[in-house]
Amino acid sequence: MPIRVTLDRMLLERRMSLTELCDRVGITMANLSILKTGKAKAVRFSTLEALCRELNCQPGDLLVFDPDGDPDDDDPDVDESG
């Protein structure tokens, strides 16, 4: 997918663990892990807002558009016919 989540980089820069962020934001470890690994298909604005508040960042610090990224094989919006 051409949208990448850079949460791991932000956590490293903030010297914060995933567990600490889960506690601060009120999101389960499983859901935050899905977001961190780039497997999430969507993110709520309320979640993005909470992440930005706790990490003291902007949404663009967490989400990057990479036009050369591999499209998701199971994404119905991707036409692979050529």
C-alpha positions as CSV (number, residue, x, y, z in Angstrom):
1,M,0.0,0.0,0.0
2,P,1.4,3.4,-0.9
3,I,0.5,4.8,2.6
4,R,3.1,3.9,5.2
5,V,2.8,4.3,8.9
6,T,6.0,5.5,10.6
7,L,4.8,4.9,14.2
8,D,7.9,2.8,15.0
9,R,10.2,5.7,14.0
10,M,8.2,8.1,16.1
11,L,8.3,5.8,19.1
12,L,12.0,5.5,18.8
13,E,12.5,9.3,18.5
14,R,10.3,9.8,21.6
15,R,11.9,7.0,23.5
16,M,8.5,5.6,24.2
17,S,7.5,1.9,24.3
18,L,4.4,0.6,22.4
19,T,3.0,-0.4,25.8
20,E,3.4,3.1,27.2
21,L,1.7,4.5,24.2
22,C,-1.2,2.0,24.5
23,D,-1.7,3.1,28.1
24,R,-1.7,6.8,27.2
25,V,-4.0,6.5,24.2
26,G,-6.3,3.8,25.5
27,I,-5.9,1.5,22.5
28,T,-5.3,-2.2,22.8
29,M,-1.8,-3.5,22.1
30,A,-3.1,-5.7,19.3
31,N,-4.7,-2.7,17.5
32,L,-1.7,-0.5,17.9
33,S,0.5,-3.3,16.7
34,I,-1.6,-3.7,13.6
35,L,-1.2,0.0,12.9
36,K,2.5,0.0,13.6
37,T,3.2,-2.9,11.3
38,G,1.3,-1.3,8.4
39,K,-1.4,-3.9,8.3
40,A,-4.3,-1.5,9.2
41,K,-6.7,-0.7,6.4
42,A,-8.0,2.4,8.1
43,V,-7.5,4.6,11.1
44,R,-10.1,6.7,12.9
45,F,-9.4,10.4,13.1
46,S,-10.0,10.2,16.9
47,T,-7.2,7.6,17.1
48,L,-4.9,9.7,14.9
49,E,-5.7,12.7,17.1
50,A,-4.9,10.8,20.3
51,L,-1.6,9.5,18.8
52,C,-0.6,13.0,17.7
53,R,-1.5,14.4,21.1
54,E,0.6,11.8,23.0
55,L,3.5,11.8,20.6
56,N,3.4,15.6,20.2
57,C,3.4,15.4,16.4
58,Q,1.4,16.1,13.3
59,P,-0.5,13.4,11.3
60,G,2.0,13.8,8.5
61,D,4.7,12.7,10.9
62,L,3.0,9.3,11.3
63,L,1.7,8.8,7.7
64,V,3.9,8.9,4.6
65,F,2.7,8.6,1.0
66,D,5.1,6.3,-0.9
67,P,4.0,6.1,-4.6
68,D,6.5,3.3,-5.3
69,G,5.2,1.2,-2.4
70,D,3.8,-2.2,-3.3
71,P,0.0,-2.2,-3.7
72,D,-1.9,-4.6,-1.4
73,D,-2.8,-7.8,-3.2
74,D,-6.2,-8.1,-1.6
75,D,-7.1,-4.4,-2.1
76,P,-10.3,-4.3,-4.2
77,D,-9.5,-0.8,-5.4
78,V,-6.3,-2.0,-7.1
79,D,-6.7,-3.1,-10.7
80,E,-3.9,-5.5,-11.5
81,S,-5.1,-6.4,-15.0
82,G,-2.6,-4.0,-16.6
